[in-house]
Amino acid sequence: MSAGPARAISLDVDGTLYRVRRLTVAWRLRHERGLLLALMAAREKIRHEPPFPTRAALHRREAELVAPSFELELEAAEARLEALRGEIAGALTERIRPFPGVRGALEAAHARGLQLAVLSDYDPDEKLANLGLADLPWRVRVSAEGEGALKPHARAFLRVAEALELPPGEIVHVGDREDVDTEGALAAGLRAWRFAAKKGLPTKAERAFTRWTLDVFAPLWAPPKPSSSS
């Protein structure tokens, strides 16, 4: 596996930068709990379907999968899902803090020359703002659904590389899900690290870590260039 210096880090958000509190989310969205569960199930199915040309087409497919369970017309399902999607970021991240050490780790990585990118299935901006991380020097923020293809499809990973103007192999993607983040990144030609709260989980990633520390990305920092002698 690849190792050593990289030029950029791509980061998943949910479960990677903060702990997803599922009971809190279920309570905050209790008025649409059944629809939320149906949407999550639909998205897991869509991960294994061919990519869609647009975000709208992906959302249409979600409605097609969800509508029968609620005996809804397709347009009605689309409207309810659109309203629900507008609440999800807040339900996940309002009054939630990042994992300890996240900010310091990312600031240290950037100070050592690594570019920072976000790759989330949903739009990341509101979540980053709620987490107090929006002011970090993000070079790129990519929503996989905005590309019409949820992770682990390669399209969003390659979009990150394109936006960074870097070969995929010079980017390390960090995420918490083996099937979505690690396998998706590797299939797209990126390197992969896995953040996991539990030690010893099997992974194809070149590195796994359980805590965010100031030097967690030190293996990716380019070694200093030797000074030229006169």
N, CA and C atoms as a LAMMPS dump frame, in Angstrom:
ITEM: TIMESTEP
0
ITEM: NUMBER OF ATOMS
690
ITEM: BOX BOUNDS ff ff ff
-5.0000000000000000e+02 5.0000000000000000e+02
-5.0000000000000000e+02 5.0000000000000000e+02
-5.0000000000000000e+02 5.0000000000000000e+02
ITEM: ATOMS id mol type element x y z
1 1 1 N 0.838 -1.19 0
2 1 2 C 0 0 0
3 1 3 C 0.874 1.241 0
4 2 1 N 0.299 2.352 -0.511
5 2 2 C 1.029 3.606 -0.533
6 2 3 C 1.276 4.079 0.886
7 3 1 N 2.374 4.762 1.086
8 3 2 C 2.69 5.329 2.389
9 3 3 C 3.572 6.535 2.157
10 4 1 N 3.742 7.311 3.216
11 4 2 C 4.604 8.467 3.093
12 4 3 C 3.834 9.731 2.79
13 5 1 N 4.536 10.77 2.366
14 5 2 C 3.919 12.084 2.188
15 5 3 C 2.746 12.081 1.199
16 6 1 N 1.817 12.975 1.455
17 6 2 C 0.689 13.21 0.559
18 6 3 C 0.58 14.714 0.376
19 7 1 N -0.332 15.14 -0.49
20 7 2 C -0.497 16.568 -0.719
21 7 3 C -1.842 17.095 -0.242
22 8 1 N -2.771 16.195 0.069
23 8 2 C -4.092 16.65 0.51
24 8 3 C -4.77 15.564 1.332
25 9 1 N -5.698 16.006 2.175
26 9 2 C -6.534 15.107 2.96
27 9 3 C -7.98 15.394 2.61
28 10 1 N -8.734 14.356 2.304
29 10 2 C -10.178 14.446 2.084
30 10 3 C -10.861 13.816 3.286
31 11 1 N -11.861 14.503 3.843
32 11 2 C -12.459 14.045 5.09
33 11 3 C -13.957 13.833 4.965
34 12 1 N -14.398 12.659 5.387
35 12 2 C -15.809 12.423 5.625
36 12 3 C -16.222 13.262 6.833
37 13 1 N -17.524 13.497 7.006
38 13 2 C -17.997 14.322 8.118
39 13 3 C -18.661 13.469 9.195
40 14 1 N -19.79 12.841 8.869
41 14 2 C -20.594 12.13 9.869
42 14 3 C -19.86 10.897 10.386
43 15 1 N -19.627 10.856 11.692
44 15 2 C -18.942 9.724 12.288
45 15 3 C -17.435 9.826 12.243
46 16 1 N -16.924 10.785 11.486
47 16 2 C -15.482 10.982 11.362
48 16 3 C -15.024 12.226 12.1
49 17 1 N -15.712 13.335 11.871
50 17 2 C -15.375 14.578 12.567
51 17 3 C -16.15 14.735 13.868
52 18 1 N -17.239 14.02 14.024
53 18 2 C -18.041 14.1 15.255
54 18 3 C -18.791 12.786 15.444
55 19 1 N -19.221 12.543 16.665
56 19 2 C -19.974 11.331 16.974
57 19 3 C -21.448 11.528 16.62
58 20 1 N -21.982 10.663 15.787
59 20 2 C -23.402 10.72 15.431
60 20 3 C -24.208 10.156 16.6
61 21 1 N -25.062 10.969 17.181
62 21 2 C -25.893 10.556 18.312
63 21 3 C -27.272 10.189 17.764
64 22 1 N -27.427 8.91 17.484
65 22 2 C -28.618 8.454 16.768
66 22 3 C -29.901 8.683 17.56
67 23 1 N -29.851 8.522 18.869
68 23 2 C -31.046 8.75 19.671
69 23 3 C -31.46 10.221 19.639
70 24 1 N -30.464 11.11 19.649
71 24 2 C -30.754 12.543 19.559
72 24 3 C -31.396 12.88 18.223
73 25 1 N -30.841 12.323 17.161
74 25 2 C -31.395 12.571 15.827
75 25 3 C -32.816 12.028 15.729
76 26 1 N -33.033 10.819 16.231
77 26 2 C -34.37 10.226 16.185
78 26 3 C -35.371 11.08 16.957
79 27 1 N -34.96 11.642 18.077
80 27 2 C -35.855 12.496 18.866
81 27 3 C -36.158 13.794 18.123
82 28 1 N -35.125 14.406 17.578
83 28 2 C -35.308 15.687 16.893
84 28 3 C -36.162 15.542 15.641
85 29 1 N -36.13 14.366 15.029
86 29 2 C -36.906 14.138 13.804
87 29 3 C -38.041 13.144 14.06
88 30 1 N -38.519 13.092 15.286
89 30 2 C -39.539 12.108 15.643
90 30 3 C -40.836 12.28 14.864
91 31 1 N -41.104 13.504 14.381
92 31 2 C -42.323 13.735 13.611
93 31 3 C -42.269 13.044 12.242
94 32 1 N -41.051 12.676 11.796
95 32 2 C -40.893 11.969 10.525
96 32 3 C -39.968 10.773 10.7
97 33 1 N -40.056 10.124 11.854
98 33 2 C -39.13 9.031 12.14
99 33 3 C -39.242 7.916 11.106
100 34 1 N -40.45 7.524 10.769
101 34 2 C -40.628 6.46 9.79
102 34 3 C -40.059 6.832 8.439
103 35 1 N -40.282 8.066 8.018
104 35 2 C -39.753 8.519 6.732
105 35 3 C -38.232 8.579 6.759
106 36 1 N -37.666 8.992 7.893
107 36 2 C -36.214 9.042 8.023
108 36 3 C -35.604 7.654 7.863
109 37 1 N -36.181 6.674 8.53
110 37 2 C -35.672 5.304 8.416
111 37 3 C -35.793 4.786 6.987
112 38 1 N -36.905 5.122 6.338
113 38 2 C -37.097 4.697 4.949
114 38 3 C -36.079 5.368 4.028
115 39 1 N -35.796 6.641 4.281
116 39 2 C -34.816 7.36 3.475
117 39 3 C -33.429 6.753 3.646
118 40 1 N -33.055 6.439 4.883
119 40 2 C -31.737 5.836 5.12
120 40 3 C -31.621 4.486 4.407
121 41 1 N -32.684 3.695 4.467
122 41 2 C -32.669 2.393 3.777
123 41 3 C -32.563 2.581 2.262
124 42 1 N -33.269 3.574 1.745
125 42 2 C -33.223 3.846 0.305
126 42 3 C -31.82 4.258 -0.127
127 43 1 N -31.172 5.067 0.676
128 43 2 C -29.837 5.539 0.32
129 43 3 C -28.817 4.392 0.354
130 44 1 N -28.979 3.468 1.289
131 44 2 C -28.072 2.32 1.31
132 44 3 C -28.246 1.479 0.044
133 45 1 N -29.468 1.359 -0.438
134 45 2 C -29.711 0.631 -1.688
135 45 3 C -29.102 1.384 -2.862
136 46 1 N -29.281 2.705 -2.877
137 46 2 C -28.787 3.522 -3.98
138 46 3 C -27.263 3.473 -4.077
139 47 1 N -26.58 3.272 -2.961
140 47 2 C -25.117 3.175 -2.988
141 47 3 C -24.64 2.084 -3.94
142 48 1 N -25.492 1.083 -4.161
143 48 2 C -25.091 -0.073 -4.976
144 48 3 C -25.756 -0.069 -6.344
145 49 1 N -26.387 1.042 -6.693
146 49 2 C -26.989 1.194 -8.017
147 49 3 C -26.085 2.056 -8.892
148 50 1 N -26.273 2.028 -10.196
149 50 2 C -25.467 2.884 -11.071
150 50 3 C -25.649 4.359 -10.721
151 51 1 N -24.623 5.191 -10.925
152 51 2 C -24.734 6.622 -10.632
153 51 3 C -25.843 7.29 -11.441
154 52 1 N -26.317 8.407 -10.931
155 52 2 C -27.355 9.19 -11.594
156 52 3 C -26.726 10.434 -12.211
157 53 1 N -27.356 10.992 -13.233
158 53 2 C -26.739 12.14 -13.902
159 53 3 C -26.732 13.409 -13.062
160 54 1 N -27.695 13.554 -12.142
161 54 2 C -27.821 14.783 -11.368
162 54 3 C -28.306 14.479 -9.955
163 55 1 N -28.204 15.486 -9.089
164 55 2 C -28.775 15.38 -7.748
165 55 3 C -30.278 15.146 -7.819
166 56 1 N -30.956 15.862 -8.718
167 56 2 C -32.409 15.726 -8.833
168 56 3 C -32.806 14.302 -9.201
169 57 1 N -32.037 13.669 -10.074
170 57 2 C -32.346 12.297 -10.465
171 57 3 C -32.141 11.338 -9.297
172 58 1 N -31.116 11.578 -8.499
173 58 2 C -30.886 10.754 -7.314
174 58 3 C -32.042 10.918 -6.326
175 59 1 N -32.469 12.168 -6.114
176 59 2 C -33.589 12.42 -5.205
177 59 3 C -34.88 11.781 -5.726
178 60 1 N -35.052 11.77 -7.026
179 60 2 C -36.221 11.119 -7.624
180 60 3 C -36.215 9.624 -7.316
181 61 1 N -35.038 9.019 -7.4
182 61 2 C -34.925 7.599 -7.103
183 61 3 C -35.236 7.328 -5.629
184 62 1 N -34.78 8.185 -4.748
185 62 2 C -35.127 8.042 -3.332
186 62 3 C -36.645 8.029 -3.149
187 63 1 N -37.315 8.959 -3.808
188 63 2 C -38.774 9.03 -3.692
189 63 3 C -39.432 7.776 -4.242
190 64 1 N -38.912 7.244 -5.339
191 64 2 C -39.469 6.016 -5.914
192 64 3 C -39.372 4.85 -4.933
193 65 1 N -38.282 4.788 -4.189
194 65 2 C -38.091 3.702 -3.242
195 65 3 C -38.94 3.872 -1.978
196 66 1 N -39.142 5.111 -1.57
197 66 2 C -39.834 5.395 -0.314
198 66 3 C -41.353 5.426 -0.475
199 67 1 N -41.84 5.947 -1.59
200 67 2 C -43.274 6.214 -1.767
201 67 3 C -44.176 5.009 -1.492
202 68 1 N -43.878 3.798 -1.988
203 68 2 C -44.807 2.683 -1.774
204 68 3 C -45.065 2.362 -0.305
205 69 1 N -44.061 2.506 0.544
206 69 2 C -44.23 2.175 1.961
207 69 3 C -45.209 3.099 2.661
208 70 1 N -45.399 4.3 2.11
209 70 2 C -46.281 5.277 2.742
210 70 3 C -47.528 5.558 1.898
211 71 1 N -47.687 4.753 0.835
212 71 2 C -48.83 4.907 -0.068
213 71 3 C -48.946 6.356 -0.555
214 72 1 N -47.815 6.893 -0.974
215 72 2 C -47.746 8.265 -1.453
216 72 3 C -47.577 8.302 -2.965
217 73 1 N -48.15 9.32 -3.589
218 73 2 C -47.811 9.613 -4.97
219 73 3 C -46.361 10.082 -5.024
220 74 1 N -45.719 9.882 -6.168
221 74 2 C -44.301 10.193 -6.278
222 74 3 C -44.015 11.654 -5.927
223 75 1 N -44.829 12.569 -6.412
224 75 2 C -44.595 13.991 -6.15
225 75 3 C -44.736 14.305 -4.67
226 76 1 N -45.694 13.656 -4.002
227 76 2 C -45.878 13.889 -2.567
228 76 3 C -44.68 13.359 -1.782
229 77 1 N -44.18 12.203 -2.189
230 77 2 C -42.998 11.648 -1.53
231 77 3 C -41.796 12.558 -1.722
232 78 1 N -41.624 13.082 -2.926
233 78 2 C -40.511 14.004 -3.189
234 78 3 C -40.595 15.227 -2.293
235 79 1 N -41.795 15.781 -2.125
236 79 2 C -41.966 16.985 -1.309
237 79 3 C -41.635 16.705 0.157
238 80 1 N -42.112 15.582 0.679
239 80 2 C -41.838 15.255 2.087
240 80 3 C -40.359 14.97 2.309
241 81 1 N -39.741 14.279 1.369
242 81 2 C -38.316 13.993 1.501
243 81 3 C -37.484 15.261 1.415
244 82 1 N -37.883 16.18 0.549
245 82 2 C -37.149 17.443 0.439
246 82 3 C -37.216 18.211 1.751
247 83 1 N -38.389 18.243 2.369
248 83 2 C -38.536 18.922 3.656
249 83 3 C -37.688 18.234 4.727
250 84 1 N -37.68 16.906 4.721
251 84 2 C -36.906 16.161 5.704
252 84 3 C -35.414 16.4 5.527
253 85 1 N -34.937 16.375 4.285
254 85 2 C -33.518 16.614 4.042
255 85 3 C -33.085 17.978 4.567
256 86 1 N -33.999 18.945 4.521
257 86 2 C -33.677 20.273 5.033
258 86 3 C -33.479 20.314 6.536
259 87 1 N -33.952 19.289 7.245
260 87 2 C -33.831 19.241 8.703
261 87 3 C -32.696 18.347 9.181
262 88 1 N -32.184 17.503 8.323
263 88 2 C -31.25 16.47 8.776
264 88 3 C -29.939 17.057 9.298
265 89 1 N -29.361 18.021 8.611
266 89 2 C -28.074 18.568 9.061
267 89 3 C -28.189 19.156 10.454
268 90 1 N -29.268 19.907 10.706
269 90 2 C -29.461 20.477 12.028
270 90 3 C -29.689 19.413 13.085
271 91 1 N -30.479 18.392 12.743
272 91 2 C -30.746 17.31 13.7
273 91 3 C -29.461 16.577 14.077
274 92 1 N -28.55 16.456 13.14
275 92 2 C -27.297 15.758 13.394
276 92 3 C -26.304 16.597 14.196
277 93 1 N -26.233 17.891 13.927
278 93 2 C -25.08 18.662 14.413
279 93 3 C -25.386 19.878 15.272
280 94 1 N -26.64 20.29 15.423
281 94 2 C -26.904 21.443 16.291
282 94 3 C -26.532 21.119 17.729
283 95 1 N -25.75 21.999 18.338
284 95 2 C -25.28 21.848 19.721
285 95 3 C -24.434 20.586 19.906
286 96 1 N -23.775 20.168 18.848
287 96 2 C -22.857 19.028 18.887
288 96 3 C -21.441 19.547 18.631
289 97 1 N -20.481 19.007 19.348
290 97 2 C -19.094 19.415 19.175
291 97 3 C -18.315 18.352 18.412
292 98 1 N -17.251 18.74 17.731
293 98 2 C -16.408 17.73 17.058
294 98 3 C -15.717 16.837 18.087
295 99 1 N -15.178 15.733 17.619
296 99 2 C -14.334 14.923 18.474
297 99 3 C -13.186 15.782 19.011
298 100 1 N -12.785 15.581 20.249
299 100 2 C -11.621 16.325 20.759
300 100 3 C -10.412 16.119 19.851
301 101 1 N -9.731 17.219 19.569
302 101 2 C -8.508 17.141 18.783
303 101 3 C -8.663 17.342 17.296
304 102 1 N -9.914 17.358 16.786
305 102 2 C -10.114 17.478 15.336
306 102 3 C -9.516 18.774 14.807
307 103 1 N -9.879 19.898 15.421
308 103 2 C -9.399 21.18 14.904
309 103 3 C -7.876 21.249 14.926
310 104 1 N -7.267 20.881 16.029
311 104 2 C -5.814 20.948 16.123
312 104 3 C -5.13 20.074 15.088
313 105 1 N -5.674 18.865 14.86
314 105 2 C -5.079 17.962 13.882
315 105 3 C -5.129 18.542 12.475
316 106 1 N -6.272 19.147 12.13
317 106 2 C -6.421 19.684 10.782
318 106 3 C -5.612 20.968 10.599
319 107 1 N -5.56 21.789 11.626
320 107 2 C -4.737 22.996 11.536
321 107 3 C -3.263 22.628 11.407
322 108 1 N -2.827 21.621 12.149
323 108 2 C -1.428 21.193 12.061
324 108 3 C -1.109 20.635 10.677
325 109 1 N -2.041 19.852 10.124
326 109 2 C -1.826 19.289 8.792
327 109 3 C -1.723 20.396 7.746
328 110 1 N -2.614 21.367 7.835
329 110 2 C -2.575 22.474 6.871
330 110 3 C -1.295 23.288 7.023
331 111 1 N -0.861 23.505 8.257
332 111 2 C 0.364 24.262 8.488
333 111 3 C 1.578 23.562 7.888
334 112 1 N 1.506 22.236 7.765
335 112 2 C 2.595 21.464 7.171
336 112 3 C 2.432 21.283 5.665
337 113 1 N 1.466 21.992 5.064
338 113 2 C 1.357 22.002 3.614
339 113 3 C 0.313 21.104 3.006
340 114 1 N -0.472 20.41 3.825
341 114 2 C -1.516 19.543 3.287
342 114 3 C -2.789 20.347 3.024
343 115 1 N -3.344 20.203 1.823
344 115 2 C -4.613 20.831 1.519
345 115 3 C -5.742 20.036 2.174
346 116 1 N -6.827 20.743 2.514
347 116 2 C -7.951 20.115 3.207
348 116 3 C -9.191 20.121 2.327
349 117 1 N -9.86 18.98 2.266
350 117 2 C -11.098 18.856 1.495
351 117 3 C -12.122 18.088 2.326
352 118 1 N -13.392 18.325 2.018
353 118 2 C -14.483 17.586 2.644
354 118 3 C -15.212 16.813 1.561
355 119 1 N -15.524 15.555 1.86
356 119 2 C -16.352 14.742 0.965
357 119 3 C -17.413 14.055 1.811
358 120 1 N -18.637 14.552 1.72
359 120 2 C -19.753 14.018 2.495
360 120 3 C -20.87 13.626 1.549
361 121 1 N -21.681 12.642 1.937
362 121 2 C -22.822 12.295 1.093
363 121 3 C -23.782 13.47 0.951
364 122 1 N -24.042 14.157 2.067
365 122 2 C -24.917 15.334 2.054
366 122 3 C -24.086 16.593 1.904
367 123 1 N -24.744 17.723 1.659
368 123 2 C -24.035 18.998 1.642
369 123 3 C -23.399 19.236 3.01
370 124 1 N -22.119 19.553 3.064
371 124 2 C -21.432 19.649 4.356
372 124 3 C -21.475 21.011 5.028
373 125 1 N -21.892 22.068 4.331
374 125 2 C -21.687 23.418 4.841
375 125 3 C -22.379 23.673 6.176
376 126 1 N -23.657 23.319 6.306
377 126 2 C -24.371 23.585 7.556
378 126 3 C -23.774 22.783 8.703
379 127 1 N -23.394 21.551 8.433
380 127 2 C -22.793 20.738 9.488
381 127 3 C -21.48 21.348 9.965
382 128 1 N -20.634 21.76 9.037
383 128 2 C -19.356 22.362 9.424
384 128 3 C -19.575 23.623 10.247
385 129 1 N -20.57 24.416 9.861
386 129 2 C -20.878 25.634 10.623
387 129 3 C -21.336 25.288 12.032
388 130 1 N -22.236 24.323 12.15
389 130 2 C -22.73 23.932 13.473
390 130 3 C -21.625 23.353 14.348
391 131 1 N -20.691 22.656 13.729
392 131 2 C -19.59 22.042 14.471
393 131 3 C -18.482 23.034 14.808
394 132 1 N -18.584 24.255 14.285
395 132 2 C -17.554 25.252 14.524
396 132 3 C -16.292 25.017 13.715
397 133 1 N -16.436 24.347 12.57
398 133 2 C -15.277 24.016 11.736
399 133 3 C -15.303 24.694 10.374
400 134 1 N -16.302 25.536 10.139
401 134 2 C -16.446 26.133 8.809
402 134 3 C -15.303 27.078 8.464
403 135 1 N -14.631 27.615 9.476
404 135 2 C -13.572 28.59 9.223
405 135 3 C -12.224 27.944 8.921
406 136 1 N -12.135 26.64 9.01
407 136 2 C -10.876 25.986 8.643
408 136 3 C -10.598 26.217 7.152
409 137 1 N -9.34 26.159 6.745
410 137 2 C -8.989 26.506 5.36
411 137 3 C -9.323 25.398 4.369
412 138 1 N -10.602 25.094 4.256
413 138 2 C -11.035 24.071 3.302
414 138 3 C -10.764 24.546 1.882
415 139 1 N -10.073 23.771 1.127
416 139 2 C -9.842 24.105 -0.288
417 139 3 C -11.038 23.657 -1.127
418 140 1 N -11.648 22.537 -0.746
419 140 2 C -12.719 21.938 -1.539
420 140 3 C -13.762 21.352 -0.593
421 141 1 N -15.04 21.528 -0.942
422 141 2 C -16.129 20.871 -0.222
423 141 3 C -17.019 20.2 -1.265
424 142 1 N -17.139 18.901 -1.193
425 142 2 C -17.894 18.15 -2.195
426 142 3 C -19.015 17.38 -1.52
427 143 1 N -20.211 17.48 -2.099
428 143 2 C -21.351 16.657 -1.703
429 143 3 C -21.505 15.542 -2.719
430 144 1 N -21.461 14.3 -2.261
431 144 2 C -21.588 13.174 -3.183
432 144 3 C -22.95 13.178 -3.869
433 145 1 N -24.022 13.492 -3.122
434 145 2 C -25.33 13.513 -3.763
435 145 3 C -25.405 14.613 -4.813
436 146 1 N -24.634 15.68 -4.625
437 146 2 C -24.566 16.725 -5.631
438 146 3 C -23.942 16.258 -6.929
439 147 1 N -23.147 15.187 -6.843
440 147 2 C -22.538 14.581 -8.026
441 147 3 C -23.411 13.469 -8.603
442 148 1 N -24.558 13.189 -7.948
443 148 2 C -25.459 12.144 -8.433
444 148 3 C -25.042 10.735 -8.076
445 149 1 N -24.077 10.588 -7.171
446 149 2 C -23.564 9.255 -6.848
447 149 3 C -23.036 9.241 -5.432
448 150 1 N -23.721 8.535 -4.538
449 150 2 C -23.273 8.439 -3.164
450 150 3 C -22.006 7.6 -3.078
451 151 1 N -21.217 7.852 -2.036
452 151 2 C -20.097 6.951 -1.782
453 151 3 C -20.643 5.533 -1.574
454 152 1 N -19.982 4.499 -2.041
455 152 2 C -18.584 4.418 -2.476
456 152 3 C -18.347 4.608 -3.976
457 153 1 N -19.326 5.107 -4.728
458 153 2 C -19.072 5.356 -6.149
459 153 3 C -17.852 6.261 -6.311
460 154 1 N -17.127 6.065 -7.367
461 154 2 C -15.873 6.803 -7.575
462 154 3 C -16.093 8.27 -7.928
463 155 1 N -17.277 8.611 -8.446
464 155 2 C -17.449 9.936 -9.043
465 155 3 C -17.112 11.075 -8.084
466 156 1 N -17.611 11.029 -6.858
467 156 2 C -17.372 12.128 -5.922
468 156 3 C -15.906 12.175 -5.488
469 157 1 N -15.29 11.008 -5.307
470 157 2 C -13.869 10.979 -4.956
471 157 3 C -13.032 11.624 -6.064
472 158 1 N -13.356 11.284 -7.299
473 158 2 C -12.614 11.861 -8.42
474 158 3 C -12.909 13.346 -8.584
475 159 1 N -14.093 13.766 -8.192
476 159 2 C -14.425 15.196 -8.222
477 159 3 C -13.535 15.957 -7.243
478 160 1 N -13.275 15.369 -6.081
479 160 2 C -12.362 15.994 -5.115
480 160 3 C -10.98 16.163 -5.743
481 161 1 N -10.483 15.112 -6.37
482 161 2 C -9.163 15.176 -6.999
483 161 3 C -9.124 16.235 -8.094
484 162 1 N -10.193 16.291 -8.891
485 162 2 C -10.264 17.289 -9.959
486 162 3 C -10.25 18.704 -9.391
487 163 1 N -11.043 18.922 -8.336
488 163 2 C -11.123 20.262 -7.746
489 163 3 C -9.809 20.666 -7.083
490 164 1 N -9.108 19.694 -6.532
491 164 2 C -7.806 19.974 -5.919
492 164 3 C -6.688 20.076 -6.95
493 165 1 N -6.986 19.643 -8.173
494 165 2 C -6.002 19.612 -9.248
495 165 3 C -4.804 18.734 -8.86
496 166 1 N -5.144 17.546 -8.32
497 166 2 C -4.118 16.604 -7.894
498 166 3 C -4.442 15.216 -8.425
499 167 1 N -3.438 14.39 -8.676
500 167 2 C -3.702 12.987 -8.982
501 167 3 C -4.354 12.321 -7.763
502 168 1 N -5.304 11.407 -7.963
503 168 2 C -5.964 10.76 -6.822
504 168 3 C -4.981 10.143 -5.827
505 169 1 N -3.883 9.581 -6.309
506 169 2 C -2.932 8.914 -5.429
507 169 3 C -2.193 9.833 -4.479
508 170 1 N -2.332 11.162 -4.657
509 170 2 C -1.686 12.112 -3.759
510 170 3 C -2.645 12.625 -2.686
511 171 1 N -3.848 12.027 -2.628
512 171 2 C -4.875 12.429 -1.67
513 171 3 C -5.17 11.259 -0.742
514 172 1 N -5.244 11.525 0.545
515 172 2 C -5.639 10.521 1.532
516 172 3 C -7.054 10.839 1.994
517 173 1 N -7.973 9.896 1.781
518 173 2 C -9.344 10.087 2.265
519 173 3 C -9.474 9.437 3.633
520 174 1 N -10.069 10.181 4.569
521 174 2 C -10.259 9.706 5.938
522 174 3 C -11.749 9.574 6.212
523 175 1 N -12.189 8.391 6.592
524 175 2 C -13.595 8.18 6.897
525 175 3 C -13.768 7.072 7.911
526 176 1 N -14.996 6.92 8.411
527 176 2 C -15.244 5.933 9.461
528 176 3 C -15.823 4.624 8.934
529 177 1 N -16.378 4.622 7.718
530 177 2 C -17.014 3.408 7.202
531 177 3 C -16.09 2.688 6.226
532 178 1 N -15.848 1.416 6.515
533 178 2 C -14.987 0.62 5.655
534 178 3 C -15.591 0.451 4.268
535 179 1 N -16.899 0.141 4.2
536 179 2 C -17.541 -0.157 2.922
537 179 3 C -17.751 1.081 2.064
538 180 1 N -17.891 2.217 2.688
539 180 2 C -18.219 3.448 1.961
540 180 3 C -16.989 4.316 1.738
541 181 1 N -16.236 4.566 2.797
542 181 2 C -15.096 5.483 2.706
543 181 3 C -13.82 4.777 2.261
544 182 1 N -13.416 3.758 2.998
545 182 2 C -12.16 3.09 2.666
546 182 3 C -12.22 2.438 1.284
547 183 1 N -13.214 1.593 1.069
548 183 2 C -13.293 0.879 -0.202
549 183 3 C -13.571 1.831 -1.36
550 184 1 N -14.39 2.852 -1.141
551 184 2 C -14.665 3.824 -2.194
552 184 3 C -13.432 4.598 -2.594
553 185 1 N -12.667 5.049 -1.601
554 185 2 C -11.449 5.8 -1.891
555 185 3 C -10.443 4.946 -2.653
556 186 1 N -10.22 3.74 -2.184
557 186 2 C -9.241 2.871 -2.834
558 186 3 C -9.65 2.533 -4.265
559 187 1 N -10.944 2.3 -4.48
560 187 2 C -11.414 1.979 -5.829
561 187 3 C -11.231 3.147 -6.785
562 188 1 N -11.277 4.371 -6.243
563 188 2 C -11.113 5.563 -7.077
564 188 3 C -9.652 5.96 -7.246
565 189 1 N -8.747 5.231 -6.601
566 189 2 C -7.331 5.521 -6.739
567 189 3 C -6.757 6.412 -5.663
568 190 1 N -7.582 6.799 -4.667
569 190 2 C -7.082 7.58 -3.556
570 190 3 C -6.468 6.641 -2.517
571 191 1 N -5.682 7.182 -1.635
572 191 2 C -5.242 6.452 -0.462
573 191 3 C -6.342 6.54 0.598
574 192 1 N -6.301 5.679 1.589
575 192 2 C -7.365 5.664 2.589
576 192 3 C -6.807 5.443 3.987
577 193 1 N -7.315 6.261 4.914
578 193 2 C -7.134 6.048 6.342
579 193 3 C -8.52 5.852 6.938
580 194 1 N -8.58 5.092 8.028
581 194 2 C -9.868 4.883 8.675
582 194 3 C -9.84 5.375 10.116
583 195 1 N -10.837 6.219 10.451
584 195 2 C -11.058 6.595 11.846
585 195 3 C -12.105 5.65 12.41
586 196 1 N -11.803 5.014 13.531
587 196 2 C -12.746 4.079 14.149
588 196 3 C -12.643 4.211 15.662
589 197 1 N -13.799 4.31 16.316
590 197 2 C -13.804 4.468 17.764
591 197 3 C -13.273 3.234 18.474
592 198 1 N -13.398 2.059 17.835
593 198 2 C -12.925 0.817 18.432
594 198 3 C -11.614 0.389 17.778
595 199 1 N -10.717 -0.106 18.589
596 199 2 C -9.446 -0.603 18.074
597 199 3 C -9.623 -1.987 17.45
598 200 1 N -8.755 -2.279 16.503
599 200 2 C -8.679 -3.635 15.981
600 200 3 C -9.703 -4.002 14.931
601 201 1 N -10.484 -3.041 14.427
602 201 2 C -11.446 -3.369 13.386
603 201 3 C -10.705 -3.689 12.089
604 202 1 N -11.137 -4.711 11.351
605 202 2 C -10.449 -5.046 10.1
606 202 3 C -10.598 -3.925 9.079
607 203 1 N -9.548 -3.647 8.357
608 203 2 C -9.602 -2.566 7.375
609 203 3 C -8.582 -2.789 6.27
610 204 1 N -8.907 -2.289 5.097
611 204 2 C -7.977 -2.273 3.976
612 204 3 C -7.2 -0.962 3.93
613 205 1 N -7.542 -0.036 4.814
614 205 2 C -6.86 1.258 4.861
615 205 3 C -5.405 1.072 5.248
616 206 1 N -4.551 1.974 4.799
617 206 2 C -3.137 1.869 5.127
618 206 3 C -2.867 2.233 6.584
619 207 1 N -3.813 2.927 7.209
620 207 2 C -3.643 3.317 8.608
621 207 3 C -5.019 3.478 9.244
622 208 1 N -5.149 3.088 10.516
623 208 2 C -6.378 3.301 11.275
624 208 3 C -6.022 3.998 12.581
625 209 1 N -6.884 4.883 13.041
626 209 2 C -6.629 5.564 14.309
627 209 3 C -7.944 5.74 15.067
628 210 1 N -7.844 5.839 16.385
629 210 2 C -9.029 5.912 17.24
630 210 3 C -9.175 7.254 17.938
631 211 1 N -8.129 8.09 17.885
632 211 2 C -8.191 9.405 18.533
633 211 3 C -7.588 10.445 17.612
634 212 1 N -8.151 11.645 17.683
635 212 2 C -7.611 12.773 16.954
636 212 3 C -6.547 13.448 17.818
637 213 1 N -5.32 13.488 17.334
638 213 2 C -4.235 14.13 18.059
639 213 3 C -3.542 15.133 17.149
640 214 1 N -2.74 15.984 17.757
641 214 2 C -2.097 17.054 16.998
642 214 3 C -1.2 16.512 15.888
643 215 1 N -0.614 15.347 16.12
644 215 2 C 0.334 14.797 15.148
645 215 3 C -0.213 13.571 14.421
646 216 1 N -1.539 13.391 14.42
647 216 2 C -2.087 12.176 13.81
648 216 3 C -1.727 12.062 12.329
649 217 1 N -1.576 13.202 11.654
650 217 2 C -1.25 13.172 10.231
651 217 3 C 0.253 13.316 9.955
652 218 1 N 1.064 13.221 10.996
653 218 2 C 2.506 13.388 10.814
654 218 3 C 3.092 12.459 9.752
655 219 1 N 2.612 11.206 9.603
656 219 2 C 3.169 10.355 8.542
657 219 3 C 2.956 10.891 7.133
658 220 1 N 2.051 11.868 6.986
659 220 2 C 1.768 12.417 5.66
660 220 3 C 2.537 13.696 5.376
661 221 1 N 3.171 14.246 6.379
662 221 2 C 3.899 15.487 6.167
663 221 3 C 5.15 15.222 5.35
664 222 1 N 5.332 16.041 4.333
665 222 2 C 6.523 15.88 3.503
666 222 3 C 7.761 16.174 4.334
667 223 1 N 8.829 15.378 4.189
668 223 2 C 10.059 15.659 4.94
669 223 3 C 10.64 16.995 4.498
670 224 1 N 11.308 17.705 5.406
671 224 2 C 11.88 19.001 5.04
672 224 3 C 12.954 18.873 3.973
673 225 1 N 12.988 19.837 3.071
674 225 2 C 14.004 19.82 2.042
675 225 3 C 15.36 20.216 2.652
676 226 1 N 16.411 19.527 2.266
677 226 2 C 17.721 19.885 2.799
678 226 3 C 18.114 21.283 2.318
679 227 1 N 18.737 22.039 3.203
680 227 2 C 19.145 23.397 2.835
681 227 3 C 20.34 23.306 1.876
682 228 1 N 20.336 24.22 0.908
683 228 2 C 21.432 24.225 -0.072
684 228 3 C 22.651 24.918 0.533
685 229 1 N 23.813 24.37 0.278
686 229 2 C 25.039 24.988 0.8
687 229 3 C 25.666 25.825 -0.291
688 230 1 N 26.243 26.919 0.1
689 230 2 C 26.86 27.821 -0.887
690 230 3 C 28.272 27.372 -1.201
